[in-house]
Structures are given as C-alpha cells and as structure tokens.
Amino acid sequence: MTQYLSSKEFRQRLPNISEDLKKWGEIIVLKKSKPLFKIISFEENSSDLLNRASAIQDPAQPDLQEIAEIVHKIREAS
C-alpha cells in the first residue's frame, strides 16, 4: 500500500523511515500537493540498480563505463 507524506511529515518521520517502508511498501513525498519523489525498499526490488539504469539508458548519454573512463583520463592529465 502506498503512503503519501508531505515533505514536512517526511522530515519528521525520517528517523523511522525503514519501519514505515516495511509497513507501507512505498512512500511518495509531496511538495505543494505534487509528487516530489518516491521511496521504495531496496530489498523489495530484485533488480540491481545498474541493470535498471541500463534498461532506461538514453542512447544519447554516455553510460557509467564511459563516464568512468573520461574521469580517469581527466585525472591522468592533471
């Protein structure tokens, strides 16, 4: 069951957010009555974050490996 919280309520509940996630499954945080972000439990999701990121990757954007190579080259040049 999804629980909706205002950003103020979220900040107040943050110390207990792991228990809330176990109870509710997911939390959607609202700001001015509009969804700001969604929190889901990592254990509930069987996919690895990198696998999920590659599934929605924009072909016009570099992937994580390309970014790592660029950063490595910049560090070598410094």
mmCIF file of the N, C-alpha and C atoms, coordinates in Angstrom:
data_MODEL
# 
_entry.id   MODEL 
# 
loop_
_atom_site.group_PDB 
_atom_site.id 
_atom_site.type_symbol 
_atom_site.label_atom_id 
_atom_site.label_alt_id 
_atom_site.label_comp_id 
_atom_site.label_asym_id 
_atom_site.label_entity_id 
_atom_site.label_seq_id 
_atom_site.pdbx_PDB_ins_code 
_atom_site.Cartn_x 
_atom_site.Cartn_y 
_atom_site.Cartn_z 
_atom_site.occupancy 
_atom_site.B_iso_or_equiv 
_atom_site.pdbx_formal_charge 
_atom_site.auth_seq_id 
_atom_site.auth_comp_id 
_atom_site.auth_asym_id 
_atom_site.auth_atom_id 
_atom_site.pdbx_PDB_model_num 
ATOM 1   N N  . MET A 1 1  ? 0.845  -1.174 0.000   1.00 0.00 ? 1  MET A N  1 
ATOM 2   C CA . MET A 1 1  ? 0.000  0.000  0.000   1.00 0.00 ? 1  MET A CA 1 
ATOM 3   C C  . MET A 1 1  ? 0.892  1.240  0.000   1.00 0.00 ? 1  MET A C  1 
ATOM 4   N N  . THR A 1 2  ? 0.605  2.163  -0.851  1.00 0.00 ? 2  THR A N  1 
ATOM 5   C CA . THR A 1 2  ? 1.385  3.394  -0.947  1.00 0.00 ? 2  THR A CA 1 
ATOM 6   C C  . THR A 1 2  ? 0.928  4.395  0.101   1.00 0.00 ? 2  THR A C  1 
ATOM 7   N N  . GLN A 1 3  ? 1.901  5.034  0.727   1.00 0.00 ? 3  GLN A N  1 
ATOM 8   C CA . GLN A 1 3  ? 1.608  6.085  1.707   1.00 0.00 ? 3  GLN A CA 1 
ATOM 9   C C  . GLN A 1 3  ? 2.102  7.403  1.149   1.00 0.00 ? 3  GLN A C  1 
ATOM 10  N N  . TYR A 1 4  ? 1.294  8.441  1.248   1.00 0.00 ? 4  TYR A N  1 
ATOM 11  C CA . TYR A 1 4  ? 1.670  9.774  0.800   1.00 0.00 ? 4  TYR A CA 1 
ATOM 12  C C  . TYR A 1 4  ? 1.984  10.634 2.015   1.00 0.00 ? 4  TYR A C  1 
ATOM 13  N N  . LEU A 1 5  ? 3.132  11.325 1.959   1.00 0.00 ? 5  LEU A N  1 
ATOM 14  C CA . LEU A 1 5  ? 3.542  12.206 3.041   1.00 0.00 ? 5  LEU A CA 1 
ATOM 15  C C  . LEU A 1 5  ? 3.935  13.566 2.479   1.00 0.00 ? 5  LEU A C  1 
ATOM 16  N N  . SER A 1 6  ? 3.618  14.605 3.219   1.00 0.00 ? 6  SER A N  1 
ATOM 17  C CA . SER A 1 6  ? 4.128  15.915 2.831   1.00 0.00 ? 6  SER A CA 1 
ATOM 18  C C  . SER A 1 6  ? 5.630  15.934 3.126   1.00 0.00 ? 6  SER A C  1 
ATOM 19  N N  . SER A 1 7  ? 6.343  16.873 2.530   1.00 0.00 ? 7  SER A N  1 
ATOM 20  C CA . SER A 1 7  ? 7.783  16.938 2.782   1.00 0.00 ? 7  SER A CA 1 
ATOM 21  C C  . SER A 1 7  ? 8.064  17.197 4.257   1.00 0.00 ? 7  SER A C  1 
ATOM 22  N N  . LYS A 1 8  ? 7.204  17.950 4.915   1.00 0.00 ? 8  LYS A N  1 
ATOM 23  C CA . LYS A 1 8  ? 7.368  18.208 6.354   1.00 0.00 ? 8  LYS A CA 1 
ATOM 24  C C  . LYS A 1 8  ? 7.175  16.921 7.157   1.00 0.00 ? 8  LYS A C  1 
ATOM 25  N N  . GLU A 1 9  ? 6.128  16.164 6.841   1.00 0.00 ? 9  GLU A N  1 
ATOM 26  C CA . GLU A 1 9  ? 5.895  14.891 7.523   1.00 0.00 ? 9  GLU A CA 1 
ATOM 27  C C  . GLU A 1 9  ? 7.060  13.930 7.281   1.00 0.00 ? 9  GLU A C  1 
ATOM 28  N N  . PHE A 1 10 ? 7.576  13.921 6.058   1.00 0.00 ? 10 PHE A N  1 
ATOM 29  C CA . PHE A 1 10 ? 8.701  13.052 5.733   1.00 0.00 ? 10 PHE A CA 1 
ATOM 30  C C  . PHE A 1 10 ? 9.914  13.379 6.599   1.00 0.00 ? 10 PHE A C  1 
ATOM 31  N N  . ARG A 1 11 ? 10.248 14.653 6.719   1.00 0.00 ? 11 ARG A N  1 
ATOM 32  C CA . ARG A 1 11 ? 11.389 15.053 7.553   1.00 0.00 ? 11 ARG A CA 1 
ATOM 33  C C  . ARG A 1 11 ? 11.185 14.627 9.004   1.00 0.00 ? 11 ARG A C  1 
ATOM 34  N N  . GLN A 1 12 ? 9.960  14.728 9.501   1.00 0.00 ? 12 GLN A N  1 
ATOM 35  C CA . GLN A 1 12 ? 9.677  14.332 10.881  1.00 0.00 ? 12 GLN A CA 1 
ATOM 36  C C  . GLN A 1 12 ? 9.775  12.822 11.063  1.00 0.00 ? 12 GLN A C  1 
ATOM 37  N N  . ARG A 1 13 ? 9.401  12.051 10.047  1.00 0.00 ? 13 ARG A N  1 
ATOM 38  C CA . ARG A 1 13 ? 9.385  10.592 10.147  1.00 0.00 ? 13 ARG A CA 1 
ATOM 39  C C  . ARG A 1 13 ? 10.697 9.950  9.722   1.00 0.00 ? 13 ARG A C  1 
ATOM 40  N N  . LEU A 1 14 ? 11.640 10.739 9.219   1.00 0.00 ? 14 LEU A N  1 
ATOM 41  C CA . LEU A 1 14 ? 12.878 10.197 8.672   1.00 0.00 ? 14 LEU A CA 1 
ATOM 42  C C  . LEU A 1 14 ? 13.600 9.226  9.607   1.00 0.00 ? 14 LEU A C  1 
ATOM 43  N N  . PRO A 1 15 ? 13.684 9.485  10.913  1.00 0.00 ? 15 PRO A N  1 
ATOM 44  C CA . PRO A 1 15 ? 14.367 8.510  11.780  1.00 0.00 ? 15 PRO A CA 1 
ATOM 45  C C  . PRO A 1 15 ? 13.740 7.110  11.764  1.00 0.00 ? 15 PRO A C  1 
ATOM 46  N N  . ASN A 1 16 ? 12.464 7.018  11.433  1.00 0.00 ? 16 ASN A N  1 
ATOM 47  C CA . ASN A 1 16 ? 11.753 5.727  11.448  1.00 0.00 ? 16 ASN A CA 1 
ATOM 48  C C  . ASN A 1 16 ? 11.350 5.275  10.052  1.00 0.00 ? 16 ASN A C  1 
ATOM 49  N N  . ILE A 1 17 ? 11.993 5.811  9.034   1.00 0.00 ? 17 ILE A N  1 
ATOM 50  C CA . ILE A 1 17 ? 11.547 5.549  7.659   1.00 0.00 ? 17 ILE A CA 1 
ATOM 51  C C  . ILE A 1 17 ? 11.655 4.075  7.283   1.00 0.00 ? 17 ILE A C  1 
ATOM 52  N N  . SER A 1 18 ? 12.633 3.349  7.808   1.00 0.00 ? 18 SER A N  1 
ATOM 53  C CA . SER A 1 18 ? 12.757 1.926  7.452   1.00 0.00 ? 18 SER A CA 1 
ATOM 54  C C  . SER A 1 18 ? 11.553 1.127  7.969   1.00 0.00 ? 18 SER A C  1 
ATOM 55  N N  . GLU A 1 19 ? 11.061 1.439  9.167   1.00 0.00 ? 19 GLU A N  1 
ATOM 56  C CA . GLU A 1 19 ? 9.869  0.756  9.675   1.00 0.00 ? 19 GLU A CA 1 
ATOM 57  C C  . GLU A 1 19 ? 8.646  1.127  8.850   1.00 0.00 ? 19 GLU A C  1 
ATOM 58  N N  . ASP A 1 20 ? 8.570  2.400  8.444   1.00 0.00 ? 20 ASP A N  1 
ATOM 59  C CA . ASP A 1 20 ? 7.448  2.847  7.616   1.00 0.00 ? 20 ASP A CA 1 
ATOM 60  C C  . ASP A 1 20 ? 7.439  2.127  6.274   1.00 0.00 ? 20 ASP A C  1 
ATOM 61  N N  . LEU A 1 21 ? 8.607  1.934  5.692   1.00 0.00 ? 21 LEU A N  1 
ATOM 62  C CA . LEU A 1 21 ? 8.687  1.229  4.411   1.00 0.00 ? 21 LEU A CA 1 
ATOM 63  C C  . LEU A 1 21 ? 8.246  -0.220 4.551   1.00 0.00 ? 21 LEU A C  1 
ATOM 64  N N  . LYS A 1 22 ? 8.609  -0.858 5.645   1.00 0.00 ? 22 LYS A N  1 
ATOM 65  C CA . LYS A 1 22 ? 8.165  -2.234 5.875   1.00 0.00 ? 22 LYS A CA 1 
ATOM 66  C C  . LYS A 1 22 ? 6.649  -2.295 5.995   1.00 0.00 ? 22 LYS A C  1 
ATOM 67  N N  . LYS A 1 23 ? 6.076  -1.287 6.629   1.00 0.00 ? 23 LYS A N  1 
ATOM 68  C CA . LYS A 1 23 ? 4.632  -1.260 6.852   1.00 0.00 ? 23 LYS A CA 1 
ATOM 69  C C  . LYS A 1 23 ? 3.867  -0.888 5.578   1.00 0.00 ? 23 LYS A C  1 
ATOM 70  N N  . TRP A 1 24 ? 4.348  0.112  4.832   1.00 0.00 ? 24 TRP A N  1 
ATOM 71  C CA . TRP A 1 24 ? 3.592  0.653  3.708   1.00 0.00 ? 24 TRP A CA 1 
ATOM 72  C C  . TRP A 1 24 ? 4.063  0.150  2.343   1.00 0.00 ? 24 TRP A C  1 
ATOM 73  N N  . GLY A 1 25 ? 5.286  -0.295 2.221   1.00 0.00 ? 25 GLY A N  1 
ATOM 74  C CA . GLY A 1 25 ? 5.786  -0.767 0.932   1.00 0.00 ? 25 GLY A CA 1 
ATOM 75  C C  . GLY A 1 25 ? 6.461  0.322  0.115   1.00 0.00 ? 25 GLY A C  1 
ATOM 76  N N  . GLU A 1 26 ? 5.813  1.470  -0.019  1.00 0.00 ? 26 GLU A N  1 
ATOM 77  C CA . GLU A 1 26 ? 6.430  2.602  -0.708  1.00 0.00 ? 26 GLU A CA 1 
ATOM 78  C C  . GLU A 1 26 ? 5.864  3.894  -0.154  1.00 0.00 ? 26 GLU A C  1 
ATOM 79  N N  . ILE A 1 27 ? 6.656  4.949  -0.261  1.00 0.00 ? 27 ILE A N  1 
ATOM 80  C CA . ILE A 1 27 ? 6.266  6.260  0.237   1.00 0.00 ? 27 ILE A CA 1 
ATOM 81  C C  . ILE A 1 27 ? 6.462  7.264  -0.885  1.00 0.00 ? 27 ILE A C  1 
ATOM 82  N N  . ILE A 1 28 ? 5.445  8.063  -1.124  1.00 0.00 ? 28 ILE A N  1 
ATOM 83  C CA . ILE A 1 28 ? 5.558  9.150  -2.087  1.00 0.00 ? 28 ILE A CA 1 
ATOM 84  C C  . ILE A 1 28 ? 5.535  10.445 -1.303  1.00 0.00 ? 28 ILE A C  1 
ATOM 85  N N  . VAL A 1 29 ? 6.578  11.252 -1.490  1.00 0.00 ? 29 VAL A N  1 
ATOM 86  C CA . VAL A 1 29 ? 6.706  12.518 -0.778  1.00 0.00 ? 29 VAL A CA 1 
ATOM 87  C C  . VAL A 1 29 ? 6.170  13.628 -1.672  1.00 0.00 ? 29 VAL A C  1 
ATOM 88  N N  . LEU A 1 30 ? 5.313  14.445 -1.096  1.00 0.00 ? 30 LEU A N  1 
ATOM 89  C CA . LEU A 1 30 ? 4.659  15.524 -1.826  1.00 0.00 ? 30 LEU A CA 1 
ATOM 90  C C  . LEU A 1 30 ? 5.185  16.883 -1.387  1.00 0.00 ? 30 LEU A C  1 
ATOM 91  N N  . LYS A 1 31 ? 5.267  17.794 -2.330  1.00 0.00 ? 31 LYS A N  1 
ATOM 92  C CA . LYS A 1 31 ? 5.583  19.187 -2.019  1.00 0.00 ? 31 LYS A CA 1 
ATOM 93  C C  . LYS A 1 31 ? 4.555  20.039 -2.745  1.00 0.00 ? 31 LYS A C  1 
ATOM 94  N N  . LYS A 1 32 ? 3.824  20.812 -1.984  1.00 0.00 ? 32 LYS A N  1 
ATOM 95  C CA . LYS A 1 32 ? 2.721  21.619 -2.525  1.00 0.00 ? 32 LYS A CA 1 
ATOM 96  C C  . LYS A 1 32 ? 1.739  20.733 -3.288  1.00 0.00 ? 32 LYS A C  1 
ATOM 97  N N  . SER A 1 33 ? 1.432  19.597 -2.698  1.00 0.00 ? 33 SER A N  1 
ATOM 98  C CA . SER A 1 33 ? 0.469  18.616 -3.230  1.00 0.00 ? 33 SER A CA 1 
ATOM 99  C C  . SER A 1 33 ? 0.892  17.959 -4.537  1.00 0.00 ? 33 SER A C  1 
ATOM 100 N N  . LYS A 1 34 ? 2.154  18.094 -4.931  1.00 0.00 ? 34 LYS A N  1 
ATOM 101 C CA . LYS A 1 34 ? 2.657  17.449 -6.139  1.00 0.00 ? 34 LYS A CA 1 
ATOM 102 C C  . LYS A 1 34 ? 3.730  16.446 -5.755  1.00 0.00 ? 34 LYS A C  1 
ATOM 103 N N  . PRO A 1 35 ? 3.758  15.270 -6.407  1.00 0.00 ? 35 PRO A N  1 
ATOM 104 C CA . PRO A 1 35 ? 4.776  14.265 -6.079  1.00 0.00 ? 35 PRO A CA 1 
ATOM 105 C C  . PRO A 1 35 ? 6.186  14.813 -6.307  1.00 0.00 ? 35 PRO A C  1 
ATOM 106 N N  . LEU A 1 36 ? 7.026  14.654 -5.300  1.00 0.00 ? 36 LEU A N  1 
ATOM 107 C CA . LEU A 1 36 ? 8.408  15.113 -5.370  1.00 0.00 ? 36 LEU A CA 1 
ATOM 108 C C  . LEU A 1 36 ? 9.340  13.939 -5.640  1.00 0.00 ? 36 LEU A C  1 
ATOM 109 N N  . PHE A 1 37 ? 9.186  12.846 -4.891  1.00 0.00 ? 37 PHE A N  1 
ATOM 110 C CA . PHE A 1 37 ? 9.946  11.623 -5.123  1.00 0.00 ? 37 PHE A CA 1 
ATOM 111 C C  . PHE A 1 37 ? 9.262  10.460 -4.436  1.00 0.00 ? 37 PHE A C  1 
ATOM 112 N N  . LYS A 1 38 ? 9.694  9.251  -4.838  1.00 0.00 ? 38 LYS A N  1 
ATOM 113 C CA . LYS A 1 38 ? 9.135  8.019  -4.286  1.00 0.00 ? 38 LYS A CA 1 
ATOM 114 C C  . LYS A 1 38 ? 10.258 7.231  -3.639  1.00 0.00 ? 38 LYS A C  1 
ATOM 115 N N  . ILE A 1 39 ? 9.971  6.650  -2.495  1.00 0.00 ? 39 ILE A N  1 
ATOM 116 C CA . ILE A 1 39 ? 10.937 5.820  -1.773  1.00 0.00 ? 39 ILE A CA 1 
ATOM 117 C C  . ILE A 1 39 ? 10.409 4.395  -1.770  1.00 0.00 ? 39 ILE A C  1 
ATOM 118 N N  . ILE A 1 40 ? 11.268 3.468  -2.170  1.00 0.00 ? 40 ILE A N  1 
ATOM 119 C CA . ILE A 1 40 ? 10.932 2.050  -2.106  1.00 0.00 ? 40 ILE A CA 1 
ATOM 120 C C  . ILE A 1 40 ? 12.055 1.333  -1.378  1.00 0.00 ? 40 ILE A C  1 
ATOM 121 N N  . SER A 1 41 ? 11.729 0.223  -0.802  1.00 0.00 ? 41 SER A N  1 
ATOM 122 C CA . SER A 1 41 ? 12.719 -0.570 -0.087  1.00 0.00 ? 41 SER A CA 1 
ATOM 123 C C  . SER A 1 41 ? 13.636 -1.266 -1.085  1.00 0.00 ? 41 SER A C  1 
ATOM 124 N N  . PHE A 1 42 ? 14.928 -1.196 -0.895  1.00 0.00 ? 42 PHE A N  1 
ATOM 125 C CA . PHE A 1 42 ? 15.882 -1.825 -1.792  1.00 0.00 ? 42 PHE A CA 1 
ATOM 126 C C  . PHE A 1 42 ? 15.722 -3.337 -1.783  1.00 0.00 ? 42 PHE A C  1 
ATOM 127 N N  . GLU A 1 43 ? 15.433 -3.930 -0.645  1.00 0.00 ? 43 GLU A N  1 
ATOM 128 C CA . GLU A 1 43 ? 15.268 -5.380 -0.541  1.00 0.00 ? 43 GLU A CA 1 
ATOM 129 C C  . GLU A 1 43 ? 14.060 -5.870 -1.338  1.00 0.00 ? 43 GLU A C  1 
ATOM 130 N N  . GLU A 1 44 ? 13.062 -5.045 -1.487  1.00 0.00 ? 44 GLU A N  1 
ATOM 131 C CA . GLU A 1 44 ? 11.854 -5.437 -2.203  1.00 0.00 ? 44 GLU A CA 1 
ATOM 132 C C  . GLU A 1 44 ? 12.084 -5.514 -3.703  1.00 0.00 ? 44 GLU A C  1 
ATOM 133 N N  . ASN A 1 45 ? 13.128 -4.857 -4.184  1.00 0.00 ? 45 ASN A N  1 
ATOM 134 C CA . ASN A 1 45 ? 13.391 -4.812 -5.613  1.00 0.00 ? 45 ASN A CA 1 
ATOM 135 C C  . ASN A 1 45 ? 14.515 -5.777 -5.933  1.00 0.00 ? 45 ASN A C  1 
ATOM 136 N N  . SER A 1 46 ? 14.248 -6.785 -6.758  1.00 0.00 ? 46 SER A N  1 
ATOM 137 C CA . SER A 1 46 ? 15.255 -7.806 -7.033  1.00 0.00 ? 46 SER A CA 1 
ATOM 138 C C  . SER A 1 46 ? 16.291 -7.363 -8.060  1.00 0.00 ? 46 SER A C  1 
ATOM 139 N N  . SER A 1 47 ? 16.010 -6.320 -8.821  1.00 0.00 ? 47 SER A N  1 
ATOM 140 C CA . SER A 1 47 ? 16.935 -5.875 -9.855  1.00 0.00 ? 47 SER A CA 1 
ATOM 141 C C  . SER A 1 47 ? 18.071 -5.058 -9.254  1.00 0.00 ? 47 SER A C  1 
ATOM 142 N N  . ASP A 1 48 ? 19.227 -5.224 -9.801  1.00 0.00 ? 48 ASP A N  1 
ATOM 143 C CA . ASP A 1 48 ? 20.373 -4.417 -9.420  1.00 0.00 ? 48 ASP A CA 1 
ATOM 144 C C  . ASP A 1 48 ? 20.184 -3.014 -9.990  1.00 0.00 ? 48 ASP A C  1 
ATOM 145 N N  . LEU A 1 49 ? 20.626 -2.000 -9.255  1.00 0.00 ? 49 LEU A N  1 
ATOM 146 C CA . LEU A 1 49 ? 20.449 -0.622 -9.715  1.00 0.00 ? 49 LEU A CA 1 
ATOM 147 C C  . LEU A 1 49 ? 21.094 -0.371 -11.070 1.00 0.00 ? 49 LEU A C  1 
ATOM 148 N N  . LEU A 1 50 ? 22.272 -0.927 -11.299 1.00 0.00 ? 50 LEU A N  1 
ATOM 149 C CA . LEU A 1 50 ? 22.926 -0.697 -12.583 1.00 0.00 ? 50 LEU A CA 1 
ATOM 150 C C  . LEU A 1 50 ? 22.154 -1.366 -13.716 1.00 0.00 ? 50 LEU A C  1 
ATOM 151 N N  . ASN A 1 51 ? 21.580 -2.522 -13.475 1.00 0.00 ? 51 ASN A N  1 
ATOM 152 C CA . ASN A 1 51 ? 20.773 -3.173 -14.500 1.00 0.00 ? 51 ASN A CA 1 
ATOM 153 C C  . ASN A 1 51 ? 19.547 -2.346 -14.826 1.00 0.00 ? 51 ASN A C  1 
ATOM 154 N N  . ARG A 1 52 ? 18.908 -1.791 -13.796 1.00 0.00 ? 52 ARG A N  1 
ATOM 155 C CA . ARG A 1 52 ? 17.745 -0.943 -14.043 1.00 0.00 ? 52 ARG A CA 1 
ATOM 156 C C  . ARG A 1 52 ? 18.146 0.322  -14.776 1.00 0.00 ? 52 ARG A C  1 
ATOM 157 N N  . ALA A 1 53 ? 19.287 0.892  -14.425 1.00 0.00 ? 53 ALA A N  1 
ATOM 158 C CA . ALA A 1 53 ? 19.742 2.112  -15.085 1.00 0.00 ? 53 ALA A CA 1 
ATOM 159 C C  . ALA A 1 53 ? 20.036 1.855  -16.552 1.00 0.00 ? 53 ALA A C  1 
ATOM 160 N N  . SER A 1 54 ? 20.636 0.721  -16.868 1.00 0.00 ? 54 SER A N  1 
ATOM 161 C CA . SER A 1 54 ? 20.943 0.422  -18.263 1.00 0.00 ? 54 SER A CA 1 
ATOM 162 C C  . SER A 1 54 ? 19.678 0.154  -19.072 1.00 0.00 ? 54 SER A C  1 
ATOM 163 N N  . ALA A 1 55 ? 18.637 -0.327 -18.415 1.00 0.00 ? 55 ALA A N  1 
ATOM 164 C CA . ALA A 1 55 ? 17.390 -0.600 -19.122 1.00 0.00 ? 55 ALA A CA 1 
ATOM 165 C C  . ALA A 1 55 ? 16.704 0.683  -19.574 1.00 0.00 ? 55 ALA A C  1 
ATOM 166 N N  . ILE A 1 56 ? 16.930 1.774  -18.847 1.00 0.00 ? 56 ILE A N  1 
ATOM 167 C CA . ILE A 1 56 ? 16.291 3.036  -19.204 1.00 0.00 ? 56 ILE A CA 1 
ATOM 168 C C  . ILE A 1 56 ? 17.294 4.046  -19.746 1.00 0.00 ? 56 ILE A C  1 
ATOM 169 N N  . GLN A 1 57 ? 18.453 3.574  -20.115 1.00 0.00 ? 57 GLN A N  1 
ATOM 170 C CA . GLN A 1 57 ? 19.525 4.455  -20.560 1.00 0.00 ? 57 GLN A CA 1 
ATOM 171 C C  . GLN A 1 57 ? 19.154 5.189  -21.843 1.00 0.00 ? 57 GLN A C  1 
ATOM 172 N N  . ASP A 1 58 ? 19.490 6.455  -21.883 1.00 0.00 ? 58 ASP A N  1 
ATOM 173 C CA . ASP A 1 58 ? 19.301 7.291  -23.064 1.00 0.00 ? 58 ASP A CA 1 
ATOM 174 C C  . ASP A 1 58 ? 20.513 7.075  -23.963 1.00 0.00 ? 58 ASP A C  1 
ATOM 175 N N  . PRO A 1 59 ? 20.324 6.614  -25.196 1.00 0.00 ? 59 PRO A N  1 
ATOM 176 C CA . PRO A 1 59 ? 21.472 6.343  -26.068 1.00 0.00 ? 59 PRO A CA 1 
ATOM 177 C C  . PRO A 1 59 ? 22.301 7.590  -26.377 1.00 0.00 ? 59 PRO A C  1 
ATOM 178 N N  . ALA A 1 60 ? 21.729 8.749  -26.188 1.00 0.00 ? 60 ALA A N  1 
ATOM 179 C CA . ALA A 1 60 ? 22.471 9.986  -26.443 1.00 0.00 ? 60 ALA A CA 1 
ATOM 180 C C  . ALA A 1 60 ? 23.407 10.332 -25.288 1.00 0.00 ? 60 ALA A C  1 
ATOM 181 N N  . GLN A 1 61 ? 23.231 9.679  -24.138 1.00 0.00 ? 61 GLN A N  1 
ATOM 182 C CA . GLN A 1 61 ? 24.040 9.957  -22.954 1.00 0.00 ? 61 GLN A CA 1 
ATOM 183 C C  . GLN A 1 61 ? 25.083 8.859  -22.765 1.00 0.00 ? 61 GLN A C  1 
ATOM 184 N N  . PRO A 1 62 ? 26.267 9.218  -22.247 1.00 0.00 ? 62 PRO A N  1 
ATOM 185 C CA . PRO A 1 62 ? 27.292 8.186  -22.008 1.00 0.00 ? 62 PRO A CA 1 
ATOM 186 C C  . PRO A 1 62 ? 26.861 7.262  -20.873 1.00 0.00 ? 62 PRO A C  1 
ATOM 187 N N  . ASP A 1 63 ? 27.308 5.984  -20.931 1.00 0.00 ? 63 ASP A N  1 
ATOM 188 C CA . ASP A 1 63 ? 26.990 5.063  -19.855 1.00 0.00 ? 63 ASP A CA 1 
ATOM 189 C C  . ASP A 1 63 ? 28.013 5.225  -18.729 1.00 0.00 ? 63 ASP A C  1 
ATOM 190 N N  . LEU A 1 64 ? 27.818 4.488  -17.654 1.00 0.00 ? 64 LEU A N  1 
ATOM 191 C CA . LEU A 1 64 ? 28.692 4.631  -16.488 1.00 0.00 ? 64 LEU A CA 1 
ATOM 192 C C  . LEU A 1 64 ? 30.141 4.289  -16.800 1.00 0.00 ? 64 LEU A C  1 
ATOM 193 N N  . GLN A 1 65 ? 30.359 3.295  -17.636 1.00 0.00 ? 65 GLN A N  1 
ATOM 194 C CA . GLN A 1 65 ? 31.727 2.912  -18.003 1.00 0.00 ? 65 GLN A CA 1 
ATOM 195 C C  . GLN A 1 65 ? 32.415 4.045  -18.758 1.00 0.00 ? 65 GLN A C  1 
ATOM 196 N N  . GLU A 1 66 ? 31.696 4.668  -19.696 1.00 0.00 ? 66 GLU A N  1 
ATOM 197 C CA . GLU A 1 66 ? 32.265 5.792  -20.448 1.00 0.00 ? 66 GLU A CA 1 
ATOM 198 C C  . GLU A 1 66 ? 32.587 6.965  -19.529 1.00 0.00 ? 66 GLU A C  1 
ATOM 199 N N  . ILE A 1 67 ? 31.712 7.232  -18.591 1.00 0.00 ? 67 ILE A N  1 
ATOM 200 C CA . ILE A 1 67 ? 31.947 8.324  -17.642 1.00 0.00 ? 67 ILE A CA 1 
ATOM 201 C C  . ILE A 1 67 ? 33.187 8.025  -16.803 1.00 0.00 ? 67 ILE A C  1 
ATOM 202 N N  . ALA A 1 68 ? 33.324 6.778  -16.340 1.00 0.00 ? 68 ALA A N  1 
ATOM 203 C CA . ALA A 1 68 ? 34.488 6.398  -15.542 1.00 0.00 ? 68 ALA A CA 1 
ATOM 204 C C  . ALA A 1 68 ? 35.778 6.583  -16.343 1.00 0.00 ? 68 ALA A C  1 
ATOM 205 N N  . GLU A 1 69 ? 35.768 6.211  -17.633 1.00 0.00 ? 69 GLU A N  1 
ATOM 206 C CA . GLU A 1 69 ? 36.951 6.378  -18.476 1.00 0.00 ? 69 GLU A CA 1 
ATOM 207 C C  . GLU A 1 69 ? 37.296 7.848  -18.674 1.00 0.00 ? 69 GLU A C  1 
ATOM 208 N N  . ILE A 1 70 ? 36.289 8.683  -18.846 1.00 0.00 ? 70 ILE A N  1 
ATOM 209 C CA . ILE A 1 70 ? 36.514 10.128 -19.011 1.00 0.00 ? 70 ILE A CA 1 
ATOM 210 C C  . ILE A 1 70 ? 37.125 10.707 -17.741 1.00 0.00 ? 70 ILE A C  1 
ATOM 211 N N  . VAL A 1 71 ? 36.575 10.344 -16.594 1.00 0.00 ? 71 VAL A N  1 
ATOM 212 C CA . VAL A 1 71 ? 37.103 10.845 -15.315 1.00 0.00 ? 71 VAL A CA 1 
ATOM 213 C C  . VAL A 1 71 ? 38.544 10.383 -15.129 1.00 0.00 ? 71 VAL A C  1 
ATOM 214 N N  . HIS A 1 72 ? 38.828 9.139  -15.478 1.00 0.00 ? 72 HIS A N  1 
ATOM 215 C CA . HIS A 1 72 ? 40.194 8.596  -15.348 1.00 0.00 ? 72 HIS A CA 1 
ATOM 216 C C  . HIS A 1 72 ? 41.165 9.397  -16.235 1.00 0.00 ? 72 HIS A C  1 
ATOM 217 N N  . LYS A 1 73 ? 40.766 9.686  -17.456 1.00 0.00 ? 73 LYS A N  1 
ATOM 218 C CA . LYS A 1 73 ? 41.625 10.460 -18.361 1.00 0.00 ? 73 LYS A CA 1 
ATOM 219 C C  . LYS A 1 73 ? 41.860 11.871 -17.832 1.00 0.00 ? 73 LYS A C  1 
ATOM 220 N N  . ILE A 1 74 ? 40.824 12.483 -17.274 1.00 0.00 ? 74 ILE A N  1 
ATOM 221 C CA . ILE A 1 74 ? 40.984 13.828 -16.717 1.00 0.00 ? 74 ILE A CA 1 
ATOM 222 C C  . ILE A 1 74 ? 41.955 13.811 -15.540 1.00 0.00 ? 74 ILE A C  1 
ATOM 223 N N  . ARG A 1 75 ? 41.839 12.799 -14.694 1.00 0.00 ? 75 ARG A N  1 
ATOM 224 C CA . ARG A 1 75 ? 42.752 12.699 -13.544 1.00 0.00 ? 75 ARG A CA 1 
ATOM 225 C C  . ARG A 1 75 ? 44.191 12.459 -13.985 1.00 0.00 ? 75 ARG A C  1 
ATOM 226 N N  . GLU A 1 76 ? 44.383 11.678 -15.038 1.00 0.00 ? 76 GLU A N  1 
ATOM 227 C CA . GLU A 1 76 ? 45.738 11.433 -15.558 1.00 0.00 ? 76 GLU A CA 1 
ATOM 228 C C  . GLU A 1 76 ? 46.346 12.713 -16.110 1.00 0.00 ? 76 GLU A C  1 
ATOM 229 N N  . ALA A 1 77 ? 45.536 13.543 -16.742 1.00 0.00 ? 77 ALA A N  1 
ATOM 230 C CA . ALA A 1 77 ? 46.021 14.780 -17.358 1.00 0.00 ? 77 ALA A CA 1 
ATOM 231 C C  . ALA A 1 77 ? 46.376 15.837 -16.310 1.00 0.00 ? 77 ALA A C  1 
ATOM 232 N N  . SER A 1 78 ? 45.803 15.731 -15.138 1.00 0.00 ? 78 SER A N  1 
ATOM 233 C CA . SER A 1 78 ? 46.049 16.751 -14.087 1.00 0.00 ? 78 SER A CA 1 
ATOM 234 C C  . SER A 1 78 ? 47.389 16.584 -13.424 1.00 0.00 ? 78 SER A C  1 
# 
